[in-house]
């Protein structure tokens, strides 16, 4: 149904986002036509970040005649803020990694073939590159090379 496996349907039933259907005489589940629309709703909600537990709470309220629209909206706003924060953190990580790769390019070009460049050992303890005066400078590496502690 709706391109989901029977295991997924059973999981949705256990999570209480899809009602358990009656069974036929031979034991097969007989889903009503409305179940297809419910599965589509579940899939599209999961695709934008809602969890099955959130959907169970929302759909249960709705099935009882409630109007959880404001809760759905609030959850979506929170999810958007969380996503913005994840994007910011990923952009920061990208810049740190770019700085590390630039440093490693220099190390590799200055080390001879067959010589270990010890790239991973050149990483600062917290994984953050430190920049001073606009130049890429891994101060931890200078201390490590010179034997400073």
N, C-alpha and C positions, 0 to 999 in steps of 0.2 A: 504494500500500500504506500503510495506517494514516494516510491523509490527508497523506502527504508526497510531494513531487515526485520524478520520476526523477532529477533533478539532485541532490537531497538524498541519495537512496539511493546514487548514485555517489560523492558526497562522503563519506558514511559508509564506503563501501568503501575509498576512498583513505586515509581516516584510520584504517582497520583496526578499526573498531568493529562492522562488519558484513562477514561473509565474502562474497567474490565468488561469486555463484551460477553454476551451470552454465547454458549457453545452449541454447536450442532450435535446431532445424535452420534456422529463419529468423533466428536471431541474437538473439532476445529473451531477456532474463534470466528464469530460472525459479527464483524464490525458494521455498525450502521453507517449510512452515507455521511452523517455529520462527523464521523471520526476522521474522514479524509481532510476535511477543512480544519479540524483541530490539529492534526499532524502537520499540515502546512503552516498553521499559526505557530506551532512549537518550533518548527525548523527555522522559520524566518526570525523568530524571537531569539533563538540560540545564535543565529548568524550575526546579530548585532550586539551580542554580549550578555544577554539575560541568562541566568542559570536555571536549571530544572527546578531547584528548590524555590527560587523566586517565582517562577511560573506556576508552580503548584499552589503557592499561597495566593497569587493573583487570580488564577483560574478558579480556584475553590471559592473565593469570595464572589467572583463574577457568576459562577454557576448557582450560587445561593441568592442571586438577585442584587448583589452589591455592585458598587461602582468604584472600582479601584483605579480609575483613570489618573487621579492626582498622584497616587503611589507609583504607577507606571512612569509617569512623567518625571517624578523626583528621582527614581532609580536611573532613568536614562540620563538625566543631568549629571548625576554622580558618576555614571559610567563614562560620560564624555570628559569630565574633569580628570578622572583616573587615566583615561587614554591620552589626554593632553600631557599629563605628567610622564607617562611612559615614553611618549614621543620625545619630550625634552630630555629625559634620561638617556634615551638611545642616541640622540644627537650629540650629547656630551660624550658618550662612550665612543661614538664614531670619531670625534675630534681627538680624543685621547689615543685611540688606535692609529689614527692617521699620523700623529706625532711619533708614536713608537715605530711605525713602519718607516717613516722618514729617517729616524735615528738608525734603524737597522740597515737601511739602504747605505748610509754612510759607513757603518761598521763593516758591512760586507764588501764595499768597494775598497776599503783600506786594509782589509785582511787578505792575506795570500790564499791562493787555492790550497785546499787541504788543511788549512788552519781553522781551528774552532773559533767562531766569533763570539760564542757564549751569549747568544741573543737573549735567552730567557733570564739569564743571570743579570742582564743589564736593566731589567725592569725595576722601577722603584718599588719599595715594599708594599705600597698601597695601590700600585698599578697606575698611578697618576703621573703624567709627565709634568715637570715643573718648568715654567717659562720665565725667563728673566730678561728684561730689556728687549722684549719682542723676539728674542732668539730662542730656538728650541734647545733647552739645556736640561739634561737629566742630571741634576746635582748629586743624586744618590750615586750615579755611575762614577763621577769624579772622585767622590769620597772612597768608593769601593776600590777604584784603580790605584789610588794613592795610599791606600792602607789606613786611612782615617777611620776613626770609630765614633 
